[in-house]
C-alpha cells in the first residue's frame, strides 16, 4: 500500500500513552508505553514515521513497519527486541512525564499525524 498523507492517516489512527514510572515500577521502563491503533480496513505503512514527546525524545519506526487492518503497535520506553508489533525506544530513563506530556506521531515527511495530550 502506498504511504498515507498526514490528513488521511489522522482519520485512521489513534494513540494513547501509559506513563508507568510512578511508585514501585520506577525501575521498569517498559511499564510506560505508547499504543498506536489503526481503524483502517487495510494495512497501513508507517515506516520511517517518528513518535516523539514534547521534549523531542523520539523513536523512528523501521522502514518496513506496517500496522495491520484494525491492529496496533506498542512502543515501550525501555529495552527489548522488536517483533513488528512491539517496539522499544531503548531509553535508560523515563520518556513520558507522569504529570502530563504530549505524544505526537509524525509521518515520514515530518508532518504531525496524531497527537495525544494528557495531564
ABEGO torsion letter per residue (X at the ends): XBBBBAAAAAAABBBBBBBAABEAAAABAAABBBBBBBABABBBBABGBBBBBAAGBBBBBBAABBBBBGBBBBBBABBEBBAGABBBAGBABBABBAAEBBBBBBBAAGBBABBBBBX
